[in-house]
Amino acid sequence: MNGEETRTITSPPVRSSARDADADADLRTPRTRAWMTRLVIVGIVLTALNLRPAITSSGALLEEVRDGLGMSGSVAGLLTSVPPLCFALFGVMAPRLARRFGLAAVVAAGMLAIGTGLVVRPFAGSTAGFLVATAVALMGIAVSNVLMPVIVKRWFPDRVGSMTGLYSMALALGTATAAAATVPVTRALGGSWQAGLAVWAALAAVAVLPWLPLVRAKGTPLSAAGTAPAPVAGTVTEGRQEPAPLRITRSRTAWALAVFFGLQATAAYITMGWMAQIFRDAGVPAGTAGLLLAVTMVMGVPLAFVIPRLATRLPHQGPIVIALGLCGFAGYAGLYLAPAGGAWAWALLLGISNCAFPLALTMVGMRARTGAGVAQLSAFAQSTGYLISIPGPLLVGVLYQHSGGWGLPIALMAGLMVPQVVVGVLAGRDRTVEDEAAATR
């Protein structure tokens, strides 16, 4: 009788466990794994497309936004500093959120936040409201920025270079498209800068969709609430004991990579926020200035695919850092000497220089051995780096307003390339943060 009672009491959980095991087994079948891998790739591409339009769309219409909201040059400089500030504040939360809710759920929520912020901000009616709504969108971008290298490392551990290249290429494409299309789209919508900015929310809404099945598919590396890497794409990681967190601040490479990330971000956000205005002040029409900014951004489409693949084949990434730095020097010199006369050449050179971003992302994946290490290094390098980048765009706005020209701001941009090259060479050395952290214990 007692045996019958025992079977009756324990049989439901046994059947439930069997169903869970069957479900996990189904997820491990080659057909399901291949389908989910394709879905992850689509999700990565769509996410990357959404990580910069919130910034470059407002940069293309900065003059209209300033006039519409009554912004001064200094406040406009603050607007260009908001992205790195939000990336620093919210990016550090990404690994903790991923452990709690799973990677796919956090990225899906990030895309939703981007769409919400982009819809609200043009119609907020005040500078403060515009900044708050922009911060909501940037919060979604921040967590996705940090988690993309982690997703690449976990789902494609043997293709870090090529998948980082694909992600970076899509990011550059989204950046360039928003820069080039925002002004024409605004004109097509009756000249309303509010409509021209809000239209980019539709792209964010689409990017939510591929992550939803991955949130629901339990047992995948993206739905599991952990950060340990999956050795094979599609294997179950739920229930695996997480390694102890690294003392990441004891790694010199982590600090070098964080500073390199911060300086390249400074250059990128100054470019995205101010380059179109530099050309417009030199007499270039608004539409052409937007195209020049788009050219700068679109250079990242082919190069963002080539550079990570090249970087993973080199034991030291220092030569790439130096080459990109020299292009930056040449581009800034051209902007100073003949901003309108050689505008297309300077846009090309600065576009090449801005490909330090995919190089930095690739080095994040290369300077750590494990998925947990990549998660910590990505959060540390990006959060610290974006903190470093905050003063740059704001300082450019202040210098521009008080000097009455672009000579001092451009000199600042060129001067920052020197430490960027130095720390980039240090970050490119062949070593891992795990080894450096262990050596200092």
N, C-alpha and C positions, 0 to 999 in steps of 0.2 A: 504494500500500500504506500509506504514511504517512498519506494523507488518510483511508483507511478507519479506521486506528487512532485518528486524532484524533476522527472522528465517534463511534466506539465509546466513547471515554473521556469526551467532553463531553456526549453525548446524555442521560445520566441527570439531571444537574443542570438541563439545559434543560427536560426534561419536568417535573421537580419545580417549577421556577420557573413553568412554564405552569399547573400545577395550583394553585399558590399564587395566581397572578394570577386564575385562574378563581374560586377561593374568595373572594378579595377583591372581585371583580366581583359575585359573588352577594350579598355583604354590602351592596353599594351599590345593589342593586335597590330600588325604592320599597316593594315588599311586605315585604322583609326589614327594611328600615330602619324601617318603620312598626311592625312586630312588635317589634323590639328597643327602639324608643322606648317602646312601652307597657310592656315588661318593665322598662325603667329606671325608669319612673314607679312601677310596683308595688314595685320594690326600694327606691326612695327613701322611699315611704310606710311600708313595713314596717320599714325601718331606723329611721326617725324614731320609730315607735311604741315602739322598744326602747331609746331613748336616755335615759329617765328612770325607768322602773319600778324599776330596781335601787336608786334613791335614795328615791323616794317610798314604796315598799312598806316599807322599813325605817323611814322616818319615821313612818308610820302605826302601826307596832308598836314604836316606840322604847322605850316603857316595858316591854313584854314582853321585848324583847331585852336591855335593861339588867338586868332581874330574872333572866333565864335565864342570862346570862353573868357576872353580878356586876359590871357596869360602874358606875363612879362618874359623876357629872355631868360632870367634866372629860374623862374618857375618852369619854363619849358625845359631847361637843363635838368631840373628835378624830375620831370616826366621821363627824360631819357635815362635817369638813374634809378627809376623805380624797378625796371626788370632785374638788374643784378641784386638789388636789395631783397626783392621777393624771392629770388632764386636762392639767396643765402639763407633767409629765414625759414622758408618752407622746404627747401631741398634736404636739409638735415633731418627732417621728420620722415622722409621717404622710407628708409630701411625699417624703422619701427612700425610704420603703417603697413608695410608689406608683410612683416612678420605677423601682424595682428589679423589682417584681412586677406592677404594673398596679393601677389604681384598684379594679376589681371584685374582684380577688383579696384585696386588703387589707381591703375592707369585709366580704367574706364571712368572712374570718378573724376580723374584729372581732365579727361576730355570733356566731360559734362561741365566742369567748372569753367573751362575755356569758353565753351559755347555760351554759357550764362553771362559771363563777364563781357563778352563781345557784343551781346545783344543789348545789355543794359547801359554800358558806358557812354555811347554816343548821345543817349537821350536823358542822361543824368541831370543836365541843365546847369551844372556848376563845375568848377575846377576840382573841388573836393570830391564830388560824386564821380567824376570822370576817373580820378586817381584811385578811388576805392574799387570801382568796378574793374579797372585795369588790374588792380592787385588780385582780385578774384581769379581773373583769367591767368595771371602769371603764377598763381598758386598751383593751378593745374599743370602749367608748363613745368614748374619747378620739380614736382615729384616725378613727372615723366622723364625729365632730363636725367635725374639720378638713376632711375630704374631701368632705362633702356640698356645701358651697358651690362647690368645684372641679368636682364632677360636674354641678351645675346650670349653671355657667358654660360648661362644655365641651359638654354635650349640648343645652342650651337657651339659647344665647347671646342670643337675642332675647326670652326670656321669663323673665328673672332674677327679676323681682318676683313674678309669678304662681307660679312653681315654688318659690321660697323661701317664699312664703305657704303653698303646699300642704305643703311639708316641715315648716314651723313649726307648722301646724295639726295635722298628724299627731303631731308631738312633744308638743304640748300635750294632745292627746287621750290619748296613752299615759301621760303624766304624771298626768292627772286620773283616768283609769281605775284606775291602780294605787293612787292615794291613796284613792279611794272604795271600791274592791272588795276591798282586802287584808283589812280587818277582817271583812267578811261571809264572804269565802272561807275565812278562818282558822276562823271559827265553823262553817262548813259542813263543814270537814275535821276536826272534832272538837276545835277549840280549840288545835291545835298551831301555834305561831308558825313553827316550822321548815317545816311543809308550806305555810303561807300565804305564806312568802317564796319557797320553791323552785318554786312553780307557775308563776312568771313566766318560768322558763327555756324553757317550751314556746313562748312567743311568739318568743323569740330563735332557736329551732331553725327555725321557719317562715321567718324573715327571711333565713336562709342561702340558701334555694332559688332565688329569682329571680336571684341574682348568679352562680350556677354556670354557666348557659349563656353569660353575658356574659364570664366568665373564659375559656371555651373558644372563643368567637367571636373569632378573631384579626383584627386590622385595624380594630377598633372603637376609638373614643376612650377606652373604659373598660378595654379589655384592653391597650392600648399602654402601654409603660413610659416614659411621658413626661408632661410637664405643660403642653405647649403647647396652646392651645385649638384645637378643631376649628371652622372657620368655618361649616360646615353640619353639622347633626346627622347622624351616621352615616358621615362621611367618614373616610378612612384617614389616620392621623397617624403611623404607625410609620415610623421613619427620618428624621423631620423634625428638623433641628438645633435644639436648645433654645437660647433666648436666655440671655445672661449673667444670673446671679442679681442681683437688685436689692440695693442697700445699704439695706435697709428701715429700719434704725435711724436713717437720716438724714432720714426723713420725719416731720414734726411731726404730720401727720394719722394716720400709723400709730401713733404714740405715744398720741395722743388717743383713737383707737379702741381701743387695747389697754387703756388705763385705764378707759374707759367700759365695755368688755366686762367688766373685772375687778370694777368696782363693781356693775354689774347682776347679775353672777354671785354676788357676795357677798350681795346682797339675796335672790336666788332660792334659794340654798342654806340661808340662815338660815330662809327661809320653809318650804322643804321639810323641813328637819330639825327645826324647833322650833315652827312655828305650831300644829300639832295639840296639842303639849304646853302651849302658852300657853292654849289654849281649855280643855283638860282641867283645868289648874290653876285656871281661873276657874269650875269647876263644870260645864262642858259634858261630857255623856257621851262615852265614847270613840268610839262609832259616829258621833255627830253631829260630833265634832271631825274625824274622817276625812272626812266629807262636806264640812265647811267648807274643809278643805285641797283637796278635789277641786274645789270651786267656784272657789277661787283659781286652780287649775291649768286648769280648763276654760274660764275666760275667754279663755285663749290660743287656743282653737279657732277662734272666729269672728274675733277680732282679729288673730291671727297670719296670717290670709289677707288681711285688709283693710289692715293697716298696711304690709306690704311693697309692695303695689300703690300705696298712697298715697305712700309714700316715694319710689318711682321716678318719680313725676310731679312731685315738688317739687325745685327747684334746691337747697334747703337744708332739711335734716331737723331743724333746731333747734326749730321749733315743736312737733313731735311729742315730742321729748325733754322739753320743758318741761311739756307736758300730762301725760305719763306721770309725771313727777316730782311734780307737784301731787297726783295721785291717790295716790302713795306717801305723801306727807306726811299727807294726810287719813286714810289707812288706819292709819298708825302712831299718829296722835293718838287715833283711836277705840280702838285696842287698849290704849292707856295709860289712857284715861278710863273706858271701859265695855266691857271685852273680851267679856263674855257678853251684855250687853243689846243691843248692835248688831252681834253677831258676823257676821251674814250681810252687812251693809253693808260691814264692814271686809274681809271675804273678797273681796267684789266689787272694792273699790277696790284692794286689793293685787294682785288678779289682773290688773287693767288695768295697774298699774304694772309688773308682771313682764313685760309685753309689750315691754319694752326689749330682750329677747333676740332676737326676730325682727327688730326694727329694726336691732340690731347686725349680725346676719347679712346683712341687705340692704345695709347700708353697706359691709360687706366686699366684696360683689360690685360695688358702685358706685364705690368708691374706687380700683379698679385697672382698667386697660383690658384686660389679657390674662389668659388662664387661668393662665399662669406667675406673673403678678403677684398674682392672687387666691390661688393656692396659698401663696405666701410671706406675703402679708398675713394670710390665714386662720390659718396656723401661728403667726405672730408675735403677732397680736392675741389669739388664744385661749390660747396657751401663757403669754404674759406676763400676760394678764388673769386666768387661773386662778391663777397664782402670787400675784397681788395679792389674790385672793379667799380665800386659804387662812386667814389669821388670823381673819377675821370670824366664821364659825360657832364656831370654838374659843373665841374671846373671849366670845361670847354664853354659851357653856356655863360658862365660868369666872365671869363676872359673875352668872349665875343662881345658881350654887352658893354663891358667897361673899356675895351680897347678900340672898339668901333671897326674891327676888321678881323681877318682870319689868320694873320701872321703868327701871333702868339699861340692860338690854339693848335695850329698845324705844327709849330715847333715843339709843343708839348707831346703831340702824337708821335712825332719822329723820335724824340728823346726817350720815350717809353719803350721803343723797340730794342734799345741796348740791353736793359735788364731782362727783357723777354727772351732774347737769344741766349743770354748767359744761363738763366735757370732752365730753359728748355734743353740745353745741352746736358746739364746735370740730371734732369729728369729722364733723359733718353738713355742713360747708362743701363747695362744689362744686369739688373738685380731685382729682387722682389721685396716688398714691404714686410712680408712675413719673416724673411731672413734677417732684415735689419732690426725689426722689433724684437726678435728672439735674441739677437746679439747684444742688445742693451739691457737685458734682464739681469 
